[in-house]
Amino acid sequence: MPTEKKEDKIILRFENVSKLYNYETHSLRNLNLTVEQGEFLFICGRTGSGKSTFLRLITRELSPTSGKIFFDGEEITAMKHRDIPYLRRKIGVIRQNGEIFLEERTVAQNLEFVMRATGHEEDTLRQRALKALSMVGLGKKADCLPRELSGGERKRVEIARALVNNPRIIIADEPTASLDRDLSWDIMSLFEDINQLGVTLIIVTHDKEIVNIMRKRVVTFAHGKLLGDVKRGRYGDLL
């Protein structure tokens, strides 16, 4: 059996990537970073350090000013606009304060709407929605309306929404910011379970306790530059 090369395991690569906004302000400067399939990363840094820009470059909501980004072996900086929806099928996104639900549709119908927008066949939508809800422990809530859910359940629906396309990677921007301690740990435990299935996790957070206890790979940005990259790191390493 052939040995898997390290290069074959890389799901995401940034090569000398910079993002320049108006007035010659760099949000990211000469970023070099690789992520292997199945890794769990925390992205840390102060407000304005480049964290959100990093996430938006992965989804091609932004294009870099210079440098190259490779996702799943393909250079996405050269990707045609018509192909971007297919890229986004491979990426589950959980946005900061991004709870956007169609309140008059059921939980399952909300997930079906997301899949319909990315071009899935109509006859597969219900089955995929139920599978994603089951993965986050909400299989029995499929036909509930969003307003009938607790805050923790609504956050789980957001995670299910990120899972419906069977993504290679999930990126989350401050997913526990509005939750209490118990709910925050419930959500992080769920992320651990998802990661154990082989899904790559990239999570932006300011939550020092979670980062310090979980001891995952910690990547730290400061002033648009990569300041630290520590295996089994702690919040603030090199910050």
C-alpha positions as YAML, in Angstrom:
chain: A
units: angstrom
residues:
- id: 1
  name: MET
  ca: [0.00, 0.00, 0.00]
- id: 2
  name: PRO
  ca: [1.50, 3.39, -0.96]
- id: 3
  name: THR
  ca: [2.46, 5.70, 1.89]
- id: 4
  name: GLU
  ca: [0.40, 8.89, 2.12]
- id: 5
  name: LYS
  ca: [2.60, 11.92, 1.57]
- id: 6
  name: LYS
  ca: [2.35, 14.91, 3.92]
- id: 7
  name: GLU
  ca: [1.43, 17.07, 0.90]
- id: 8
  name: ASP
  ca: [-1.59, 14.84, 0.25]
- id: 9
  name: LYS
  ca: [-2.93, 15.63, 3.73]
- id: 10
  name: ILE
  ca: [-2.93, 19.41, 3.29]
- id: 11
  name: ILE
  ca: [-6.46, 20.81, 2.91]
- id: 12
  name: LEU
  ca: [-5.57, 24.53, 3.01]
- id: 13
  name: ARG
  ca: [-2.45, 26.46, 2.06]
- id: 14
  name: PHE
  ca: [-1.75, 30.21, 2.10]
- id: 15
  name: GLU
  ca: [1.37, 31.22, 0.14]
- id: 16
  name: ASN
  ca: [2.64, 34.78, 0.70]
- id: 17
  name: VAL
  ca: [-0.92, 36.08, 0.94]
- id: 18
  name: SER
  ca: [-1.55, 39.77, 1.55]
- id: 19
  name: LYS
  ca: [-4.83, 41.66, 1.62]
- id: 20
  name: LEU
  ca: [-4.61, 45.41, 1.15]
- id: 21
  name: TYR
  ca: [-7.64, 47.60, 1.82]
- id: 22
  name: ASN
  ca: [-8.14, 51.26, 1.00]
- id: 23
  name: TYR
  ca: [-5.61, 53.82, 2.22]
- id: 24
  name: GLU
  ca: [-2.85, 51.20, 1.94]
- id: 25
  name: THR
  ca: [-3.97, 49.43, 5.11]
- id: 26
  name: HIS
  ca: [-2.90, 45.82, 5.29]
- id: 27
  name: SER
  ca: [-5.38, 43.44, 6.89]
- id: 28
  name: LEU
  ca: [-3.03, 40.53, 6.16]
- id: 29
  name: ARG
  ca: [0.61, 40.72, 5.19]
- id: 30
  name: ASN
  ca: [2.68, 37.90, 3.63]
- id: 31
  name: LEU
  ca: [0.78, 35.07, 5.32]
- id: 32
  name: ASN
  ca: [2.20, 31.57, 4.92]
- id: 33
  name: LEU
  ca: [0.13, 28.85, 6.58]
- id: 34
  name: THR
  ca: [-0.83, 25.23, 5.94]
- id: 35
  name: VAL
  ca: [-3.64, 23.22, 7.51]
- id: 36
  name: GLU
  ca: [-3.87, 19.45, 7.31]
- id: 37
  name: GLN
  ca: [-7.11, 17.54, 6.82]
- id: 38
  name: GLY
  ca: [-8.62, 16.73, 10.22]
- id: 39
  name: GLU
  ca: [-6.79, 19.41, 12.20]
- id: 40
  name: PHE
  ca: [-8.50, 21.53, 14.87]
- id: 41
  name: LEU
  ca: [-7.22, 25.14, 15.01]
- id: 42
  name: PHE
  ca: [-8.03, 28.10, 17.17]
- id: 43
  name: ILE
  ca: [-7.37, 31.49, 15.54]
- id: 44
  name: CYS
  ca: [-6.59, 34.16, 18.12]
- id: 45
  name: GLY
  ca: [-5.64, 37.80, 18.12]
- id: 46
  name: ARG
  ca: [-6.97, 41.21, 19.04]
- id: 47
  name: THR
  ca: [-9.75, 42.95, 17.12]
- id: 48
  name: GLY
  ca: [-8.42, 44.13, 13.76]
- id: 49
  name: SER
  ca: [-5.56, 41.65, 13.65]
- id: 50
  name: GLY
  ca: [-6.77, 40.01, 10.42]
- id: 51
  name: LYS
  ca: [-8.75, 37.02, 11.72]
- id: 52
  name: SER
  ca: [-12.03, 37.72, 9.91]
- id: 53
  name: THR
  ca: [-10.21, 38.61, 6.70]
- id: 54
  name: PHE
  ca: [-8.48, 35.23, 6.90]
- id: 55
  name: LEU
  ca: [-11.83, 33.43, 7.09]
- id: 56
  name: ARG
  ca: [-13.36, 35.44, 4.24]
- id: 57
  name: LEU
  ca: [-10.40, 34.65, 2.00]
- id: 58
  name: ILE
  ca: [-11.02, 30.93, 2.54]
- id: 59
  name: THR
  ca: [-14.62, 31.23, 1.32]
- id: 60
  name: ARG
  ca: [-13.66, 33.55, -1.55]
- id: 61
  name: GLU
  ca: [-15.83, 36.35, -0.19]
- id: 62
  name: LEU
  ca: [-12.59, 38.28, -0.58]
- id: 63
  name: SER
  ca: [-9.68, 37.85, -2.98]
- id: 64
  name: PRO
  ca: [-6.11, 38.50, -1.88]
- id: 65
  name: THR
  ca: [-4.19, 41.49, -3.17]
- id: 66
  name: SER
  ca: [-1.22, 39.18, -3.72]
- id: 67
  name: GLY
  ca: [-0.24, 35.58, -3.08]
- id: 68
  name: LYS
  ca: [-2.02, 32.28, -3.65]
- id: 69
  name: ILE
  ca: [-4.53, 30.23, -1.68]
- id: 70
  name: PHE
  ca: [-5.02, 26.51, -2.28]
- id: 71
  name: PHE
  ca: [-8.01, 24.57, -0.99]
- id: 72
  name: ASP
  ca: [-8.25, 20.80, -1.41]
- id: 73
  name: GLY
  ca: [-5.46, 20.91, -3.98]
- id: 74
  name: GLU
  ca: [-6.99, 23.68, -6.12]
- id: 75
  name: GLU
  ca: [-5.83, 27.26, -6.38]
- id: 76
  name: ILE
  ca: [-8.97, 29.16, -5.40]
- id: 77
  name: THR
  ca: [-7.42, 32.57, -6.08]
- id: 78
  name: ALA
  ca: [-7.66, 31.66, -9.78]
- id: 79
  name: MET
  ca: [-11.16, 30.18, -9.52]
- id: 80
  name: LYS
  ca: [-13.87, 31.46, -11.85]
- id: 81
  name: HIS
  ca: [-16.92, 33.03, -10.20]
- id: 82
  name: ARG
  ca: [-19.20, 30.34, -11.57]
- id: 83
  name: ASP
  ca: [-17.20, 27.72, -9.65]
- id: 84
  name: ILE
  ca: [-17.29, 29.46, -6.26]
- id: 85
  name: PRO
  ca: [-20.63, 27.86, -5.18]
- id: 86
  name: TYR
  ca: [-19.02, 24.43, -5.60]
- id: 87
  name: LEU
  ca: [-16.10, 25.54, -3.43]
- id: 88
  name: ARG
  ca: [-18.52, 26.71, -0.74]
- id: 89
  name: ARG
  ca: [-20.21, 23.31, -0.66]
- id: 90
  name: LYS
  ca: [-16.97, 22.01, 0.83]
- id: 91
  name: ILE
  ca: [-16.87, 24.68, 3.54]
- id: 92
  name: GLY
  ca: [-19.30, 24.96, 6.43]
- id: 93
  name: VAL
  ca: [-19.51, 28.48, 7.87]
- id: 94
  name: ILE
  ca: [-20.75, 29.60, 11.29]
- id: 95
  name: ARG
  ca: [-20.71, 33.37, 11.53]
- id: 96
  name: GLN
  ca: [-20.38, 35.59, 14.58]
- id: 97
  name: ASN
  ca: [-23.90, 36.64, 15.61]
- id: 98
  name: GLY
  ca: [-24.92, 35.08, 12.31]
- id: 99
  name: GLU
  ca: [-28.14, 33.41, 13.44]
- id: 100
  name: ILE
  ca: [-30.31, 33.95, 10.37]
- id: 101
  name: PHE
  ca: [-33.42, 31.81, 10.30]
- id: 102
  name: LEU
  ca: [-36.57, 31.80, 8.20]
- id: 103
  name: GLU
  ca: [-38.81, 32.02, 11.25]
- id: 104
  name: GLU
  ca: [-41.97, 30.75, 9.56]
- id: 105
  name: ARG
  ca: [-40.28, 27.62, 8.23]
- id: 106
  name: THR
  ca: [-39.33, 24.54, 10.20]
- id: 107
  name: VAL
  ca: [-35.81, 23.77, 11.26]
- id: 108
  name: ALA
  ca: [-35.50, 21.14, 8.52]
- id: 109
  name: GLN
  ca: [-36.86, 23.56, 5.91]
- id: 110
  name: ASN
  ca: [-34.24, 26.12, 6.95]
- id: 111
  name: LEU
  ca: [-31.50, 23.59, 6.21]
- id: 112
  name: GLU
  ca: [-33.15, 22.61, 2.93]
- id: 113
  name: PHE
  ca: [-33.12, 26.26, 1.87]
- id: 114
  name: VAL
  ca: [-29.33, 26.39, 2.34]
- id: 115
  name: MET
  ca: [-28.81, 23.26, 0.24]
- id: 116
  name: ARG
  ca: [-31.15, 24.47, -2.47]
- id: 117
  name: ALA
  ca: [-29.07, 27.64, -2.74]
- id: 118
  name: THR
  ca: [-25.96, 25.57, -3.44]
- id: 119
  name: GLY
  ca: [-27.61, 23.47, -6.12]
- id: 120
  name: HIS
  ca: [-28.42, 20.15, -4.45]
- id: 121
  name: GLU
  ca: [-30.99, 17.87, -6.02]
- id: 122
  name: GLU
  ca: [-34.46, 18.48, -4.60]
- id: 123
  name: ASP
  ca: [-35.16, 14.85, -3.71]
- id: 124
  name: THR
  ca: [-32.12, 14.65, -1.40]
- id: 125
  name: LEU
  ca: [-32.80, 17.74, 0.70]
- id: 126
  name: ARG
  ca: [-35.01, 16.28, 3.43]
- id: 127
  name: GLN
  ca: [-32.75, 13.29, 4.00]
- id: 128
  name: ARG
  ca: [-29.63, 15.46, 4.22]
- id: 129
  name: ALA
  ca: [-31.33, 17.89, 6.61]
- id: 130
  name: LEU
  ca: [-32.43, 15.09, 8.95]
- id: 131
  name: LYS
  ca: [-28.93, 13.58, 8.94]
- id: 132
  name: ALA
  ca: [-27.32, 16.91, 9.87]
- id: 133
  name: LEU
  ca: [-29.85, 17.54, 12.64]
- id: 134
  name: SER
  ca: [-29.29, 14.05, 14.01]
- id: 135
  name: MET
  ca: [-25.53, 14.72, 14.12]
- id: 136
  name: VAL
  ca: [-26.09, 17.69, 16.44]
- id: 137
  name: GLY
  ca: [-28.65, 15.92, 18.62]
- id: 138
  name: LEU
  ca: [-31.74, 17.62, 17.19]
- id: 139
  name: GLY
  ca: [-33.28, 14.82, 15.14]
- id: 140
  name: LYS
  ca: [-36.57, 15.18, 17.00]
- id: 141
  name: LYS
  ca: [-36.72, 18.94, 16.42]
- id: 142
  name: ALA
  ca: [-36.79, 18.80, 12.61]
- id: 143
  name: ASP
  ca: [-40.38, 19.98, 12.32]
- id: 144
  name: CYS
  ca: [-40.20, 22.64, 15.02]
- id: 145
  name: LEU
  ca: [-40.15, 26.33, 14.19]
- id: 146
  name: PRO
  ca: [-37.00, 28.25, 15.19]
- id: 147
  name: ARG
  ca: [-38.90, 30.25, 17.83]
- id: 148
  name: GLU
  ca: [-39.71, 27.00, 19.63]
- id: 149
  name: LEU
  ca: [-36.03, 26.27, 20.26]
- id: 150
  name: SER
  ca: [-33.82, 27.28, 23.17]
- id: 151
  name: GLY
  ca: [-30.72, 29.41, 22.61]
- id: 152
  name: GLY
  ca: [-28.47, 26.36, 22.76]
- id: 153
  name: GLU
  ca: [-30.66, 24.49, 20.28]
- id: 154
  name: ARG
  ca: [-30.59, 27.40, 17.85]
- id: 155
  name: LYS
  ca: [-26.79, 27.37, 17.99]
- id: 156
  name: ARG
  ca: [-26.86, 23.64, 17.24]
- id: 157
  name: VAL
  ca: [-29.05, 24.34, 14.22]
- id: 158
  name: GLU
  ca: [-26.39, 26.78, 13.00]
- id: 159
  name: ILE
  ca: [-23.85, 23.97, 13.27]
- id: 160
  name: ALA
  ca: [-26.20, 21.58, 11.47]
- id: 161
  name: ARG
  ca: [-26.56, 24.18, 8.73]
- id: 162
  name: ALA
  ca: [-22.78, 24.17, 8.38]
- id: 163
  name: LEU
  ca: [-22.82, 20.37, 8.14]
- id: 164
  name: VAL
  ca: [-25.55, 19.83, 5.53]
- id: 165
  name: ASN
  ca: [-23.20, 19.90, 2.55]
- id: 166
  name: ASN
  ca: [-20.90, 17.30, 4.14]
- id: 167
  name: PRO
  ca: [-18.02, 19.84, 4.23]
- id: 168
  name: ARG
  ca: [-14.30, 19.10, 4.29]
- id: 169
  name: ILE
  ca: [-13.79, 22.02, 6.66]
- id: 170
  name: ILE
  ca: [-15.88, 24.10, 9.06]
- id: 171
  name: ILE
  ca: [-14.91, 27.66, 9.95]
- id: 172
  name: ALA
  ca: [-16.57, 29.40, 12.88]
- id: 173
  name: ASP
  ca: [-16.25, 33.02, 13.97]
- id: 174
  name: GLU
  ca: [-16.75, 33.38, 17.75]
- id: 175
  name: PRO
  ca: [-19.31, 30.53, 17.96]
- id: 176
  name: THR
  ca: [-19.64, 30.73, 21.76]
- id: 177
  name: ALA
  ca: [-19.66, 34.52, 22.13]
- id: 178
  name: SER
  ca: [-23.31, 34.82, 23.20]
- id: 179
  name: LEU
  ca: [-23.54, 31.62, 25.24]
- id: 180
  name: ASP
  ca: [-23.12, 30.92, 28.96]
- id: 181
  name: ARG
  ca: [-20.34, 28.62, 30.21]
- id: 182
  name: ASP
  ca: [-22.34, 25.39, 30.16]
- id: 183
  name: LEU
  ca: [-23.69, 25.96, 26.65]
- id: 184
  name: SER
  ca: [-20.26, 27.04, 25.43]
- id: 185
  name: TRP
  ca: [-18.75, 23.76, 26.57]
- id: 186
  name: ASP
  ca: [-21.65, 21.80, 25.06]
- id: 187
  name: ILE
  ca: [-20.92, 23.43, 21.71]
- id: 188
  name: MET
  ca: [-17.18, 22.83, 21.96]
- id: 189
  name: SER
  ca: [-17.81, 19.18, 22.83]
- id: 190
  name: LEU
  ca: [-19.96, 18.95, 19.70]
- id: 191
  name: PHE
  ca: [-17.13, 20.47, 17.64]
- id: 192
  name: GLU
  ca: [-14.79, 17.84, 19.08]
- id: 193
  name: ASP
  ca: [-17.20, 15.10, 17.97]
- id: 194
  name: ILE
  ca: [-17.38, 16.58, 14.47]
- id: 195
  name: ASN
  ca: [-13.60, 16.82, 14.31]
- id: 196
  name: GLN
  ca: [-13.34, 13.14, 15.24]
- id: 197
  name: LEU
  ca: [-15.25, 12.38, 12.03]
- id: 198
  name: GLY
  ca: [-12.33, 13.86, 10.06]
- id: 199
  name: VAL
  ca: [-13.77, 17.34, 9.48]
- id: 200
  name: THR
  ca: [-11.19, 20.13, 9.76]
- id: 201
  name: LEU
  ca: [-12.15, 22.84, 12.29]
- id: 202
  name: ILE
  ca: [-10.93, 26.45, 12.23]
- id: 203
  name: ILE
  ca: [-12.42, 28.49, 15.07]
- id: 204
  name: VAL
  ca: [-11.85, 32.18, 15.76]
- id: 205
  name: THR
  ca: [-12.28, 32.90, 19.45]
- id: 206
  name: HIS
  ca: [-11.41, 35.28, 22.28]
- id: 207
  name: ASP
  ca: [-12.42, 32.67, 24.87]
- id: 208
  name: LYS
  ca: [-9.20, 32.12, 26.82]
- id: 209
  name: GLU
  ca: [-10.60, 29.40, 29.07]
- id: 210
  name: ILE
  ca: [-11.71, 27.21, 26.16]
- id: 211
  name: VAL
  ca: [-8.43, 27.63, 24.29]
- id: 212
  name: ASN
  ca: [-6.31, 26.94, 27.37]
- id: 213
  name: ILE
  ca: [-8.20, 23.83, 28.43]
- id: 214
  name: MET
  ca: [-8.63, 22.24, 25.01]
- id: 215
  name: ARG
  ca: [-4.97, 22.73, 23.99]
- id: 216
  name: LYS
  ca: [-5.41, 22.52, 20.22]
- id: 217
  name: ARG
  ca: [-3.22, 24.19, 17.61]
- id: 218
  name: VAL
  ca: [-3.29, 27.93, 18.28]
- id: 219
  name: VAL
  ca: [-2.55, 30.38, 15.45]
- id: 220
  name: THR
  ca: [-2.14, 33.99, 16.55]
- id: 221
  name: PHE
  ca: [-2.45, 37.09, 14.36]
- id: 222
  name: ALA
  ca: [-1.24, 40.59, 15.24]
- id: 223
  name: HIS
  ca: [-1.44, 43.65, 12.98]
- id: 224
  name: GLY
  ca: [-2.12, 41.45, 9.94]
- id: 225
  name: LYS
  ca: [0.88, 39.20, 10.50]
- id: 226
  name: LEU
  ca: [1.23, 35.62, 11.70]
- id: 227
  name: LEU
  ca: [2.72, 36.08, 15.16]
- id: 228
  name: GLY
  ca: [2.48, 32.56, 16.57]
- id: 229
  name: ASP
  ca: [1.64, 28.99, 15.52]
- id: 230
  name: VAL
  ca: [1.80, 26.59, 18.45]
- id: 231
  name: LYS
  ca: [0.77, 22.94, 18.64]
- id: 232
  name: ARG
  ca: [-1.24, 22.27, 21.81]
- id: 233
  name: GLY
  ca: [-1.05, 25.99, 22.47]
- id: 234
  name: ARG
  ca: [-2.56, 28.38, 24.97]
- id: 235
  name: TYR
  ca: [-4.33, 31.68, 24.41]
- id: 236
  name: GLY
  ca: [-1.83, 34.50, 24.21]
- id: 237
  name: ASP
  ca: [1.17, 32.37, 23.26]
- id: 238
  name: LEU
  ca: [3.49, 34.94, 21.64]
- id: 239
  name: LEU
  ca: [0.74, 37.58, 21.80]
...
